[in-house]
Structures are given as C-alpha cells and as structure tokens.
Amino acid sequence: MIERVPIPKILHRLRLRTKITLGVTFMLVFCGIGIGLILSNMSSSALIEEGKKRGMALTSGLALRLAEPILAMDFLQMKNFIDNVHSQYDDVIYVFLTDASGNILAHTFNGGFPTDLLGVNLDSRGAQPLLLATEERLIYDFNARVVLGDSNLGSVRLGLSRSDIDIQIRSQRLTSLVATLGVVGLGVVLALWFARTVTSRLIRLRESVEEIVRGNLDAHATLAGDKNFFDDELQDLAEAFDTMAMTVKNHIGELIEREKTIVRQQGLLKTIMSVTPDFITLQDRNLVYTFAGKAFCDDLDLPEAAVVGKTDYHIFPEQIAAINTEEGREILASGRTLAKEICLRRSDEKRWFHVIKIPVYDQDGSIIGVLSTARDISMLKKIQEQLVQSQKMEDLGRLAGGVAHEINTPLGIILGYSQILVEDIKDKELLEGMKIIEKQSQVCRKIVADLLGFARKSRSVSEAVDIVESIRTVANLVEHTFAMNDIQVVIDTDNTLPPLTGDDEKLKQVWLNLLNNAADAIDAGGIITVRARLGAEGKTIVVCVADTGKGVENAHITKVFDPFFTTKEVGKGTGLGLSVSFGIIKEHGGTIAVFSPCPAEYQPADFSRLEHCGPGTVFIVELPVPLFN
C-alpha cells in the first residue's frame, strides 16, 4: 500500500510559478550536484591512477638504467641517475637504491636515510605503490626490482608526493562545482522563463474563465500570436475555452430569446386570464389550487395569493366544497369531463353558471390535475326565460284570441237582446235584473276586447310618432282624475327626441296602462314621474314611468307581465294590461322592464317621501330609433 507523503501547508499557498521554479531548481540542483560528485570522483580516481602509473613508470625506467651501474658497482653513476630523477620532477620526494641484500647503495635524502623505509613495501615484484603517511605529507612509495636476466641485483624505491595530486583533484572539483553552479543557475533562469511562460498563459486562461463567470463571454483566452509559438495542450485548452465561451454565448442568446418569448407568452396568457370573464382555475392531484383567474378571485373578493395553495374547503362553504371535492376526485379517478349548470344565490341575487371540469394530463398520459371553467350564463338564462315567457304569452294570446273570438259573437247577441229587453220591460224588478245582465255583459265584452288586444289580432299602423306628444296626450287625459286622489304626474321629457316609427294609438295604450298601474299602486297621495330620454349612443328612446306606490313584491316581480296575473282586488283588474303592453312594446322591437323598489335616480330630486309612500316601482321602456333619423 502506497502512502501519500504529506505536503507542507506553506507549499499550498505558493503560486504556481513559484512552485514550478522551485521544483525545476530543486531537480537541477539535485541532478547537478549528483552529476558533479560523480564526475569529480571519476576525475579524482583518474588523476590518482595517472599519478600511480607515472610513479611506476619512473621507478621501472630507473630500475632498467641502474642494472649496469650495479653490476659495475659504479656508485657515482647510481647517484647521478637517482639525483637526476629526483631533481627533474618536483613531486618526486626521494629515490634510493638497495642491493639484493637490502643494503643502501645510493639515495637522495639530505638529512640521513630514514631506516623505517626499509621495513615497508618490500614486495617489489609488482611495483605496486604503497601510500605512506608522514608528518608532512602523504607519499606513494614505489618499489621496482633491478634485474639482469634472472638475477636480482637490487631494488629501486621512489617516493612520489600525493599532495600535487590532491591539489589537482581539488582544482578539478572546484571547476566542477563552478560549472555545476553555472549550469544550475542557467537552468534556474530557464526554469523561471518556462514557469513564467506557462503560468502567464494559465493566468490568462484563468482570467478568461473569471470573465466568463462574470458574464463577459467576449473574453478570449488565446492571442493571435500564441498559436504560432505555442501549439501545445495549453493552446488547445485555451482554444477550447474560447470555443466553449462562444458556444455558451450563443446558447445563452438563444435562452434569452426563448425567455423573452416565454415572458411575452406568459404576459399574453396573464392578460387573457385577467380580461376573460370566465372563472378559470387549476387544481393539482391533491385538489389544491395552483392557479386562479382574476375573474374567479374577484368574484370571491380574494387575492390570488389567498386562493393558490388552498383547497375548496378553505374558500367555499362546506357544502359546496364537499360537492366540488367529490367531483374533482371522480374526474381524477375516471378521467371523464364534467359539464353542468349550477345556480348560486347571494342575498337576493340569483346567478347561473355553466361549469366544465376536465382532467389535465402530463406528457406521460397521467392525470396531474383538474382544469375548471365557469361562465356566468345568468343573462342567457334570463333571455331563455323571456323566450319561454314570450312563447307562453304567444300561446296564451292565441288561445285567448280564439276563445274571445268565439265568445264575442254570442256575447254580442246577449248584450243586444238584453238592451232590447231593457227598453221593453216595464216591471221594475225584472228591469233591474235585466240591467244587471246588460252591465255584466258589458264587463264581459271589455274582457273579450282586452283578450283580443292581447292576442294582437288588431292591425297596427306604421307612422311617425312624436313620443313626447304621445306621452303628454295620455298624461293630460288622466291628470284630472289622478288629481282627485292627490296624485301628481310629473312629465320630464327631452323635447328634442327624434320621432319613432310605430302605432301611436297602441303606444298611448301602453302609457295609459303604465299610468293607471302607477296610480293603482299609489292609491292616494303620491307622485308619478314620466321621463323620456335618448338612450345609449342615440339608438333608442328610453321612457321611464316611476311611482311612489307600494311597490311589487320580489316573488311577483317576474310575473307582472304574465297574462291574467294581478295583485288587484277582484273586479278591479284582469291582469291583461301589462301583458298587452309587453306585446305592444315587443311588436315595436323594444323592451320593457320593471324594478322595485324604484331606484332614487328615477324619482324627483325634491320629492319629500311621506309615511304612506312605498318603495315605488319603475317601468323602463326602451324603443329603437329608426336609422334614417
């Protein structure tokens, strides 16, 4: 198992350039010292061997030349030979010659021969040097035999100084050290240049990365001249970073464009969701609201934050929440779409909604929630009710007209004969009974006439109608009668109203019915206000007949236009007046509506309400203005 050598913490804090320089310097120093030591040792060994060989050569050569003087016992020549060698070479310390018995024949010592030398290095066969240590120096002692043929004539001993060799060795080592230091110094300089070159490119690469991190994707890690000189892995890495930055920039640009598109789509979707009148919500699988449209929140009078993250039980009454939750679970389980119409009541207001709940699927086909939409169809329901009412009234009118037409003839006969008999009968009691028959026949005839009018059997004329003049004419007819019951009629009309196209007599019948109903509601003491104005965009004329009477109960207000519906006492009304008026207004392409209590804006501003005055009622008739006006 290899264990990692812990690196001192101080090295971690060094810059890369310093680390590279130190590393290269350490390797150069280590290698330089090692190589220098090896070369120095090799050189020292070579110098020593060279000195030994030289000493051996001198000794051997001297032994050859001394053979003849020994045979001749020419001591002077012996002395000359060894003195010549001793004086010729400075590093030769001594030379002496012995005979075969070891007696000294000649020597170069000035202060007496050191006899200790005779006891050392006696083996002269190989002339191997022996290193001797004296008090002054180290000396290589060489011993060579002087032979002539097979005869041993003696030995030559030569002392060669080791100091000169050591001086050469030290000089060589100093030279090696200086050379090594020079090489190391040059290597350090090159290491600094190399480290600076490498780290400068790494620094540029790091700065480029930092610029990229800060969002500057236009930063480049390479320079134009780098590729020519440094076509290596760092250059490839820098080019890869530049390519990556360019790719990231393009990718970010695409993402920004997509984000803008998404933001625009979200804004458009939010705008659509904000302006749509439909109630749109989205619930997840836990039936928790994850989205709620503005119309839905406005209807609940809650902000979106108060709806999102909540369930039905947080925002609806418990009964409605239970129904919604059960429906949501059924849709999540079955995947079926639910469509229904619901009616909600708030105070006196009744609203109809068409609700559609559909499952929402993800890409895997799993149901992830329920999307609900609810549209307010109260107006549609009202129109449907009006259509049903119109159809019912038309059917009733057709039936009433048929019945009235059949009854009208025999009723005329009965009335005619009763009038003839009234003239002929003299008996008072019988005459009184006949007058009752005549009177009730007149009542029946009026009812039949109303029925025929309701059935619109009579033909209408089409003429220009001054609506103000039509209203004033009818008001003048009833003003005196109403004044007897302390009922004041206030006419507030715009005299610049354009004329209508219609049947003036039938419209007068409408005004008369509305005024009579208003007077019946007041009974005594009150005000009837008749107002005529131009409607929205000048396309209609709006006539309002408001009273200060007892008003219409909520339960009856939707039935006031039904045929034969009346709240008057028996004999005071047939319930056909408003039905006939409804038919006439419809025949003229207009609408009629009733509101009770009467809103304040339809009553006189200076009206002082008395105790017997009720909430009042207002009938609003809207008639179209011909386009040519």
C-alpha positions as CSV (number, residue, x, y, z in Angstrom):
1,M,0.0,0.0,0.0
2,I,1.4,3.4,-1.1
3,E,1.0,6.2,1.5
4,R,0.9,9.8,0.3
5,V,3.6,12.0,1.6
6,P,2.0,15.0,3.4
7,I,2.8,18.2,1.6
8,P,3.6,21.2,3.9
9,K,0.8,23.8,4.0
10,I,3.1,26.5,3.0
11,L,3.6,24.9,-0.4
12,H,-0.2,25.0,-0.9
13,R,-0.1,28.8,-0.6
14,L,2.7,29.3,-3.1
15,R,1.8,30.4,-6.6
16,L,2.2,28.0,-9.5
17,R,5.0,30.0,-11.0
18,T,7.0,29.7,-7.7
19,K,6.1,26.0,-7.4
20,I,7.4,25.3,-10.9
21,T,10.5,27.4,-10.4
22,L,11.3,25.7,-7.1
23,G,10.6,22.3,-8.5
24,V,12.8,22.8,-11.5
25,T,15.5,24.4,-9.4
26,F,15.4,21.5,-6.9
27,M,15.7,19.0,-9.7
28,L,18.6,20.9,-11.3
29,V,20.4,21.3,-8.0
30,F,19.9,17.6,-7.2
31,C,20.9,16.4,-10.6
32,G,23.8,18.9,-10.9
33,I,25.3,18.0,-7.5
34,G,24.9,14.3,-8.2
35,I,26.4,14.5,-11.6
36,G,29.2,16.8,-10.3
37,L,30.0,14.5,-7.5
38,I,30.2,11.5,-9.8
39,L,32.3,13.3,-12.4
40,S,34.6,14.7,-9.6
41,N,35.1,11.2,-8.1
42,M,35.8,9.8,-11.6
43,S,38.3,12.6,-12.3
44,S,39.9,12.2,-8.9
45,S,40.3,8.5,-9.4
46,A,41.7,9.1,-12.9
47,L,44.3,11.6,-11.5
48,I,45.3,9.2,-8.8
49,E,45.6,6.4,-11.2
50,E,47.6,8.6,-13.6
51,G,49.9,9.5,-10.7
52,K,50.4,5.9,-9.8
53,K,51.2,4.9,-13.4
54,R,53.6,7.8,-13.7
55,G,55.4,6.8,-10.5
56,M,55.5,3.2,-11.6
57,A,56.9,4.2,-15.0
58,L,59.6,6.4,-13.4
59,T,60.5,3.6,-11.0
60,S,60.6,0.9,-13.6
61,G,62.6,3.0,-16.0
62,L,65.1,3.9,-13.3
63,A,65.4,0.2,-12.4
64,L,66.4,-0.6,-16.0
65,R,69.1,2.0,-16.1
66,L,70.6,1.1,-12.7
67,A,71.3,-2.6,-13.6
68,E,74.5,-1.8,-15.3
69,P,75.9,0.5,-12.6
70,I,75.1,-2.1,-10.0
71,L,77.0,-4.8,-11.8
72,A,79.8,-2.3,-12.2
73,M,79.4,-1.1,-8.7
74,D,79.6,2.4,-10.1
75,F,78.2,4.3,-7.2
76,L,78.7,7.6,-8.8
77,Q,76.6,6.7,-11.8
78,M,74.0,5.3,-9.5
79,K,73.9,8.5,-7.6
80,N,73.7,10.5,-10.8
81,F,70.7,8.5,-12.1
82,I,68.6,8.8,-9.0
83,D,69.6,12.5,-8.4
84,N,68.7,13.2,-12.0
85,V,65.2,11.8,-11.5
86,H,64.8,13.5,-8.1
87,S,65.8,16.9,-9.5
88,Q,63.9,16.6,-12.7
89,Y,60.4,16.0,-11.1
90,D,59.2,18.2,-8.2
91,D,56.7,15.7,-6.9
92,V,59.5,13.0,-6.5
93,I,60.3,13.2,-2.8
94,Y,63.0,10.6,-2.6
95,V,64.8,7.9,-4.5
96,F,67.0,5.3,-3.1
97,L,68.7,2.1,-4.3
98,T,69.4,-1.1,-2.4
99,D,71.2,-4.3,-3.4
100,A,69.8,-7.7,-3.3
101,S,70.6,-8.0,0.4
102,G,68.8,-4.7,1.2
103,N,71.9,-2.6,1.7
104,I,71.6,1.0,0.7
105,L,73.7,1.7,-2.5
106,A,72.5,5.3,-3.2
107,H,69.8,7.7,-2.0
108,T,68.6,11.3,-2.3
109,F,68.0,12.0,1.4
110,N,69.9,15.0,2.7
111,G,69.4,14.6,6.4
112,G,70.2,11.0,6.7
113,F,68.5,7.9,5.4
114,P,65.2,7.0,7.2
115,T,65.7,3.4,8.1
116,D,62.0,2.9,8.6
117,L,61.5,2.9,4.8
118,L,63.5,-0.4,4.6
119,G,60.8,-2.2,6.6
120,V,57.8,-1.3,4.4
121,N,56.7,-2.0,0.8
122,L,59.2,-4.9,0.5
123,D,57.3,-6.6,-2.3
124,S,58.9,-5.3,-5.4
125,R,57.6,-7.9,-7.9
126,G,54.6,-5.9,-9.0
127,A,55.9,-2.4,-8.3
128,Q,52.6,-1.6,-6.6
129,P,52.6,1.8,-4.8
130,L,52.1,1.9,-1.1
131,L,50.7,5.1,0.4
132,L,52.8,6.2,3.3
133,A,51.8,8.9,5.8
134,T,54.5,11.1,7.1
135,E,54.2,14.0,9.4
136,E,54.3,16.4,6.5
137,R,52.5,14.7,3.7
138,L,51.2,11.6,2.0
139,I,53.7,9.7,-0.2
140,Y,53.2,7.0,-2.7
141,D,56.1,4.6,-2.3
142,F,57.0,2.6,-5.5
143,N,59.3,-0.4,-5.4
144,A,60.9,-1.9,-8.5
145,R,63.5,-4.7,-8.7
146,V,66.7,-4.2,-10.7
147,V,67.2,-7.4,-12.6
148,L,69.6,-8.7,-15.2
149,G,68.3,-11.8,-16.8
150,D,67.1,-14.0,-13.9
151,S,69.4,-12.3,-11.4
152,N,68.0,-9.9,-8.8
153,L,70.5,-7.1,-8.5
154,G,68.5,-5.0,-6.0
155,S,65.5,-2.7,-5.7
156,V,64.8,0.9,-6.6
157,R,62.4,2.8,-4.2
158,L,60.8,6.0,-5.3
159,G,58.6,8.3,-3.2
160,L,56.0,10.3,-5.2
161,S,54.1,13.1,-3.4
162,R,50.4,12.7,-3.1
163,S,49.9,16.5,-2.4
164,D,50.2,17.5,-6.0
165,I,47.6,15.0,-7.0
166,D,45.3,16.3,-4.2
167,I,45.9,19.9,-5.5
168,Q,44.9,18.8,-8.9
169,I,41.9,16.9,-7.5
170,R,40.7,20.0,-5.5
171,S,41.2,22.2,-8.5
172,Q,39.2,19.8,-10.6
173,R,36.4,19.7,-8.0
174,L,36.3,23.4,-7.8
175,T,36.0,23.6,-11.5
176,S,33.3,21.0,-11.5
177,L,31.4,22.9,-8.7
178,V,31.6,26.2,-10.6
179,A,30.5,24.5,-13.8
180,T,27.6,22.8,-11.9
181,L,26.5,26.1,-10.3
182,G,26.7,27.8,-13.7
183,V,24.6,25.1,-15.3
184,V,22.1,25.1,-12.3
185,G,21.9,28.9,-12.5
186,L,21.3,28.8,-16.2
187,G,18.7,26.1,-15.5
188,V,17.0,28.3,-12.9
189,V,16.9,31.2,-15.3
190,L,15.4,28.9,-17.9
191,A,13.0,27.5,-15.3
192,L,11.9,31.0,-14.4
193,W,11.3,31.8,-18.1
194,F,9.5,28.5,-18.6
195,A,7.4,28.9,-15.4
196,R,6.5,32.5,-16.4
197,T,5.6,31.4,-19.9
198,V,3.4,28.6,-18.7
199,T,1.8,30.4,-15.8
200,S,1.2,33.6,-17.8
201,R,-0.9,31.5,-20.2
202,L,-2.6,29.8,-17.3
203,I,-3.2,33.2,-15.7
204,R,-4.7,34.5,-18.9
205,L,-6.8,31.3,-19.1
206,R,-8.0,31.8,-15.5
207,E,-8.8,35.5,-16.1
208,S,-10.7,34.5,-19.2
209,V,-12.7,32.0,-17.1
210,E,-13.3,34.6,-14.4
211,E,-14.6,37.0,-17.1
212,I,-16.8,34.2,-18.4
213,V,-18.1,33.6,-14.9
214,R,-18.8,37.3,-14.5
215,G,-20.8,37.1,-17.7
216,N,-18.3,38.6,-20.2
217,L,-18.5,35.9,-22.8
218,D,-16.5,38.1,-25.3
219,A,-13.2,37.4,-23.3
220,H,-10.6,35.4,-25.2
221,A,-8.0,33.0,-23.6
222,T,-5.9,33.0,-26.7
223,L,-3.9,35.7,-28.5
224,A,-3.3,35.9,-32.2
225,G,0.5,35.1,-32.0
226,D,0.1,32.2,-29.5
227,K,-0.7,29.5,-32.0
228,N,2.5,30.0,-34.0
229,F,4.8,29.6,-31.0
230,F,2.8,27.5,-28.5
231,D,1.0,24.9,-30.4
232,D,0.6,22.6,-27.4
233,E,-2.1,21.3,-25.0
234,L,-2.4,24.7,-23.3
235,Q,-3.1,26.4,-26.6
236,D,-5.6,23.6,-27.4
237,L,-7.2,24.2,-23.9
238,A,-7.3,28.0,-24.4
239,E,-8.9,27.5,-27.8
240,A,-11.4,25.0,-26.3
241,F,-12.3,27.6,-23.7
242,D,-12.8,30.2,-26.4
243,T,-15.0,27.8,-28.3
244,M,-16.8,27.0,-25.1
245,A,-17.4,30.7,-24.4
246,M,-18.7,31.3,-27.9
247,T,-20.9,28.3,-27.7
248,V,-22.2,29.3,-24.2
249,K,-22.8,32.9,-25.5
250,N,-24.8,31.6,-28.5
251,H,-26.7,29.2,-26.2
252,I,-27.4,32.0,-23.7
253,G,-28.5,34.2,-26.5
254,E,-30.9,31.5,-27.6
255,L,-32.1,31.1,-24.0
256,I,-32.6,34.8,-23.6
257,E,-34.7,34.9,-26.8
258,R,-36.6,31.9,-25.5
259,E,-37.1,33.6,-22.1
260,K,-38.3,36.7,-23.8
261,T,-40.7,34.6,-25.8
262,I,-41.9,32.8,-22.7
263,V,-42.3,36.1,-20.8
264,R,-44.3,37.5,-23.7
265,Q,-46.4,34.4,-23.8
266,Q,-46.9,34.5,-20.1
267,G,-47.8,38.2,-20.2
268,L,-50.2,37.4,-23.0
269,L,-51.7,34.5,-21.2
270,K,-51.9,36.5,-18.0
271,T,-53.6,39.3,-19.9
272,I,-56.1,36.8,-21.4
273,M,-56.7,35.3,-18.0
274,S,-57.2,38.7,-16.5
275,V,-59.7,40.0,-19.0
276,T,-61.6,36.8,-19.6
277,P,-64.9,36.9,-17.7
278,D,-64.8,33.1,-17.2
279,F,-63.8,31.7,-13.9
280,I,-60.7,29.6,-14.7
281,T,-58.9,27.5,-12.0
282,L,-56.4,24.7,-12.0
283,Q,-56.0,22.1,-9.2
284,D,-53.4,19.5,-8.7
285,R,-53.9,15.9,-7.9
286,N,-54.5,16.8,-4.2
287,L,-57.2,19.3,-5.4
288,V,-55.0,22.2,-4.2
289,Y,-55.4,25.3,-6.3
290,T,-52.3,26.1,-8.3
291,F,-53.8,28.8,-10.4
292,A,-56.9,31.1,-10.1
293,G,-58.0,33.5,-12.8
294,K,-58.7,37.2,-12.0
295,A,-62.5,36.8,-12.5
296,F,-62.6,33.9,-10.1
297,C,-60.7,35.8,-7.4
298,D,-62.7,39.0,-7.9
299,D,-65.9,37.1,-7.6
300,L,-64.7,35.6,-4.3
301,D,-63.3,39.0,-3.3
302,L,-60.0,37.3,-2.5
303,P,-56.5,38.0,-3.8
304,E,-54.8,35.3,-5.9
305,A,-52.4,34.5,-3.1
306,A,-55.3,33.7,-0.8
307,V,-56.6,31.1,-3.3
308,V,-53.4,29.5,-4.6
309,G,-52.2,26.7,-2.3
310,K,-55.7,26.3,-0.7
311,T,-58.4,23.7,-1.2
312,D,-62.2,24.2,-1.7
313,Y,-62.7,23.8,2.0
314,H,-60.6,27.0,2.5
315,I,-62.6,29.2,0.2
316,F,-66.1,27.8,-0.2
317,P,-68.8,26.9,2.3
318,E,-68.6,23.3,3.5
319,Q,-71.5,22.0,1.4
320,I,-70.2,23.5,-1.9
321,A,-66.6,22.4,-1.0
322,A,-67.8,18.8,-0.4
323,I,-69.5,18.7,-3.8
324,N,-66.5,20.2,-5.6
325,T,-64.1,17.8,-3.9
326,E,-66.2,14.8,-4.7
327,E,-66.4,15.9,-8.4
328,G,-62.7,16.5,-8.5
329,R,-61.9,13.1,-7.1
330,E,-64.3,11.5,-9.6
331,I,-62.5,13.3,-12.5
332,L,-59.1,12.3,-11.3
333,A,-60.2,8.7,-10.9
334,S,-62.1,8.3,-14.2
335,G,-60.6,10.9,-16.5
336,R,-64.1,11.9,-17.6
337,T,-65.1,15.5,-18.3
338,L,-67.9,17.0,-16.2
339,A,-70.3,19.7,-17.6
340,K,-73.1,21.1,-15.5
341,E,-75.2,24.2,-14.8
342,I,-75.4,25.5,-11.3
343,C,-77.4,28.2,-9.6
344,L,-75.9,30.3,-6.8
345,R,-77.9,32.6,-4.6
346,R,-76.3,35.6,-2.9
347,S,-78.7,37.6,-0.9
348,D,-81.4,38.5,-3.4
349,E,-79.3,37.8,-6.4
350,K,-79.5,34.5,-8.4
351,R,-76.7,33.7,-10.8
352,W,-76.4,30.8,-13.2
353,F,-73.1,29.3,-14.2
354,H,-72.1,26.7,-16.8
355,V,-69.3,24.7,-15.3
356,I,-66.9,22.5,-17.2
357,K,-64.3,20.4,-15.4
358,I,-61.7,18.5,-17.5
359,P,-58.7,16.3,-16.4
360,V,-55.2,17.6,-17.2
361,Y,-52.7,15.1,-18.5
362,D,-48.9,15.3,-18.5
363,Q,-46.6,14.0,-21.2
364,D,-46.7,10.5,-19.8
365,G,-50.5,10.4,-20.1
366,S,-51.0,10.6,-16.3
367,I,-53.7,12.9,-14.8
368,I,-52.0,15.7,-12.9
369,G,-54.9,17.9,-12.1
370,V,-58.3,19.3,-12.9
371,L,-58.9,22.4,-15.0
372,S,-62.2,24.1,-14.2
373,T,-64.0,26.9,-16.1
374,A,-67.3,28.5,-15.1
375,R,-69.2,31.0,-17.3
376,D,-71.9,33.3,-16.0
377,I,-75.0,32.4,-18.0
378,S,-77.4,34.4,-15.9
379,M,-78.2,36.7,-18.8
380,L,-78.6,33.7,-21.1
381,K,-80.9,32.2,-18.6
382,K,-82.8,35.4,-18.4
383,I,-83.2,35.6,-22.1
384,Q,-84.2,31.9,-22.2
385,E,-86.9,32.7,-19.5
386,Q,-88.0,35.7,-21.6
387,L,-88.2,33.5,-24.6
388,V,-90.2,30.9,-22.7
389,Q,-92.4,33.7,-21.3
390,S,-92.9,35.2,-24.8
391,Q,-93.7,31.8,-26.2
392,K,-96.1,31.2,-23.4
393,M,-97.7,34.5,-23.8
394,E,-98.0,34.0,-27.5
395,D,-99.7,30.6,-26.9
396,L,-101.9,32.1,-24.4
397,G,-102.7,35.0,-26.6
398,R,-103.5,32.6,-29.5
399,L,-105.8,30.6,-27.1
400,A,-107.3,33.7,-25.6
401,G,-107.9,35.3,-29.0
402,G,-109.6,32.1,-30.2
403,V,-111.8,31.9,-27.2
404,A,-112.6,35.6,-27.3
405,H,-113.4,35.4,-31.0
406,E,-115.8,32.5,-30.3
407,I,-117.4,34.2,-27.3
408,N,-117.6,37.6,-28.8
409,T,-120.5,36.8,-31.2
410,P,-122.8,35.1,-28.7
411,L,-121.9,37.8,-26.2
412,G,-122.9,40.5,-28.6
413,I,-126.2,38.7,-29.2
414,I,-126.7,38.5,-25.4
415,L,-125.9,42.2,-25.0
416,G,-128.1,43.2,-27.9
417,Y,-131.1,41.3,-26.7
418,S,-130.6,42.5,-23.1
419,Q,-130.5,46.1,-24.3
420,I,-133.7,45.5,-26.4
421,L,-135.4,43.9,-23.4
422,V,-134.4,46.7,-21.1
423,E,-136.3,49.1,-23.4
424,D,-139.4,46.8,-23.4
425,I,-139.6,45.6,-19.8
426,K,-141.9,47.6,-17.6
427,D,-141.6,45.6,-14.4
428,K,-139.1,47.3,-12.2
429,E,-137.7,44.2,-10.5
430,L,-137.3,42.4,-13.8
431,L,-135.9,45.6,-15.4
432,E,-133.3,45.8,-12.6
433,G,-132.2,42.2,-13.2
434,M,-132.0,42.8,-17.0
435,K,-129.8,45.9,-16.4
436,I,-127.5,43.7,-14.3
437,I,-127.3,41.3,-17.2
438,E,-126.6,44.2,-19.6
439,K,-123.9,45.6,-17.2
440,Q,-122.1,42.3,-16.7
441,S,-122.3,41.7,-20.4
442,Q,-120.6,45.0,-20.9
443,V,-117.9,43.8,-18.5
444,C,-117.5,40.6,-20.4
445,R,-117.3,42.4,-23.7
446,K,-114.5,44.6,-22.3
447,I,-112.7,41.5,-21.1
448,V,-113.1,40.0,-24.6
449,A,-111.8,43.2,-26.1
450,D,-108.8,43.0,-23.9
451,L,-108.2,39.4,-24.8
452,L,-108.4,40.3,-28.5
453,G,-106.0,43.1,-27.9
454,F,-103.7,40.7,-26.0
455,A,-103.9,38.3,-28.9
456,R,-102.9,41.2,-31.2
457,K,-105.5,40.4,-33.6
458,S,-105.9,44.1,-34.4
459,R,-103.8,45.5,-37.2
460,S,-101.1,48.0,-36.4
461,V,-100.3,51.1,-38.4
462,S,-96.8,52.3,-39.0
463,E,-96.4,56.1,-38.8
464,A,-94.1,58.7,-37.3
465,V,-94.7,59.0,-33.6
466,D,-93.7,62.0,-31.6
467,I,-93.1,60.2,-28.3
468,V,-93.2,63.3,-26.2
469,E,-96.5,64.4,-27.7
470,S,-97.8,60.8,-27.2
471,I,-96.9,60.8,-23.5
472,R,-98.3,64.3,-22.9
473,T,-101.6,63.4,-24.6
474,V,-102.1,60.4,-22.3
475,A,-101.0,62.3,-19.2
476,N,-103.5,65.1,-19.9
477,L,-106.2,62.5,-20.1
478,V,-105.6,61.1,-16.7
479,E,-104.2,64.1,-14.9
480,H,-107.5,65.4,-13.7
481,T,-108.7,62.0,-12.5
482,F,-105.4,61.4,-10.7
483,A,-105.5,64.9,-9.1
484,M,-108.8,63.9,-7.4
485,N,-106.7,61.2,-5.5
486,D,-103.9,63.7,-4.8
487,I,-101.6,62.0,-7.3
488,Q,-99.3,64.3,-9.1
489,V,-98.0,63.5,-12.6
490,V,-94.5,64.9,-13.4
491,I,-93.5,65.0,-17.1
492,D,-89.8,65.3,-17.6
493,T,-89.0,64.8,-21.3
494,D,-86.4,65.8,-23.8
495,N,-88.3,67.8,-26.4
496,T,-85.5,67.2,-29.0
497,L,-86.2,63.5,-29.1
498,P,-86.4,62.1,-32.7
499,P,-89.7,60.6,-33.9
500,L,-90.3,56.9,-33.7
501,T,-91.9,54.6,-36.3
502,G,-94.9,52.8,-34.8
503,D,-98.6,52.8,-33.9
504,D,-99.3,55.9,-31.9
505,E,-102.6,54.6,-30.6
506,K,-101.1,51.3,-29.3
507,L,-98.2,53.2,-27.7
508,K,-100.7,55.5,-26.0
509,Q,-102.4,52.3,-24.7
510,V,-99.1,51.4,-23.2
511,W,-98.6,54.8,-21.5
512,L,-102.1,54.6,-20.2
513,N,-101.7,51.1,-18.8
514,L,-98.5,52.2,-17.0
515,L,-100.0,55.4,-15.6
516,N,-103.1,53.5,-14.4
517,N,-101.0,50.8,-12.7
518,A,-98.9,53.5,-11.1
519,A,-102.0,55.3,-9.8
520,D,-103.4,52.0,-8.5
521,A,-100.1,51.3,-6.7
522,I,-100.1,54.8,-5.1
523,D,-103.9,54.7,-4.3
524,A,-103.8,58.2,-2.8
525,G,-101.2,60.9,-2.3
526,G,-98.0,60.4,-4.4
527,I,-96.1,61.3,-7.5
528,I,-95.8,59.6,-10.9
529,T,-92.8,60.7,-12.8
530,V,-92.6,60.1,-16.6
531,R,-89.2,60.6,-18.1
532,A,-88.2,60.3,-21.7
533,R,-84.5,60.5,-22.8
534,L,-82.3,59.4,-25.7
535,G,-80.7,56.1,-24.9
536,A,-77.1,54.9,-25.3
537,E,-75.4,56.0,-28.5
538,G,-78.6,57.7,-29.6
539,K,-80.0,54.4,-30.9
540,T,-83.0,54.2,-28.6
541,I,-85.5,56.3,-26.7
542,V,-86.0,55.3,-23.0
543,V,-89.3,56.1,-21.3
544,C,-89.4,55.6,-17.6
545,V,-92.7,55.6,-15.6
546,A,-91.9,55.7,-11.8
547,D,-94.3,55.9,-8.9
548,T,-94.1,56.3,-5.2
549,G,-96.5,53.5,-4.5
550,K,-96.4,50.3,-2.5
551,G,-94.1,48.6,-4.9
552,V,-94.0,45.0,-6.2
553,E,-93.0,42.0,-4.0
554,N,-89.9,40.1,-5.1
555,A,-92.0,37.0,-5.6
556,H,-94.3,38.8,-8.1
557,I,-91.8,40.9,-10.0
558,T,-91.1,38.2,-12.5
559,K,-94.8,37.5,-13.1
560,V,-96.1,41.0,-13.7
561,F,-96.1,40.5,-17.4
562,D,-97.9,37.1,-17.3
563,P,-101.4,37.2,-18.7
564,F,-104.1,37.2,-16.1
565,F,-101.6,37.8,-13.2
566,T,-102.8,40.6,-11.0
567,T,-102.5,41.6,-7.4
568,K,-105.6,43.9,-7.6
569,E,-108.8,43.1,-6.0
570,V,-111.4,41.0,-7.8
571,G,-113.2,43.2,-10.3
572,K,-110.5,45.9,-10.5
573,G,-108.3,44.2,-13.0
574,T,-108.0,41.3,-15.3
575,G,-104.2,41.1,-15.4
576,L,-104.1,41.7,-19.1
577,G,-102.9,45.4,-19.1
578,L,-99.2,44.7,-18.7
579,S,-99.3,41.6,-20.9
580,V,-100.9,43.7,-23.6
581,S,-98.3,46.4,-23.1
582,F,-95.5,43.9,-23.2
583,G,-96.8,42.6,-26.5
584,I,-97.1,46.1,-28.0
585,I,-93.6,47.1,-27.0
586,K,-92.3,43.8,-28.3
587,E,-94.2,44.4,-31.6
588,H,-92.3,47.8,-31.9
589,G,-89.0,46.0,-31.4
590,G,-88.4,47.4,-27.9
591,T,-88.1,46.1,-24.4
592,I,-89.9,46.7,-21.1
593,A,-88.5,46.0,-17.7
594,V,-89.7,46.6,-14.1
595,F,-87.7,47.4,-11.0
596,S,-89.0,47.6,-7.4
597,P,-88.0,49.3,-5.2
598,C,-87.7,52.2,-7.5
599,P,-84.1,53.5,-7.7
600,A,-83.7,57.0,-6.4
601,E,-82.5,58.4,-9.7
602,Y,-85.9,57.8,-11.3
603,Q,-87.7,59.8,-8.7
604,P,-87.9,63.7,-8.4
605,A,-84.9,65.1,-6.5
606,D,-87.2,67.3,-4.4
607,F,-89.6,64.6,-3.5
608,S,-90.5,64.6,0.1
609,R,-91.4,61.0,1.0
610,L,-94.5,60.7,3.2
611,E,-95.3,57.9,5.6
612,H,-97.8,56.2,3.3
613,C,-95.4,56.3,0.3
614,G,-93.9,52.9,-0.5
615,P,-90.7,51.8,-2.1
616,G,-92.1,52.6,-5.5
617,T,-91.8,50.9,-8.9
618,V,-90.4,52.0,-12.2
619,F,-91.2,50.6,-15.6
620,I,-88.5,51.3,-18.2
621,V,-89.5,51.1,-21.9
622,E,-86.8,51.2,-24.5
623,L,-87.8,51.7,-28.1
624,P,-85.5,51.7,-31.1
625,V,-84.9,54.9,-33.1
626,P,-85.1,54.4,-36.9
627,L,-81.8,54.5,-38.6
628,F,-82.8,57.3,-41.0
629,N,-83.0,59.6,-38.0
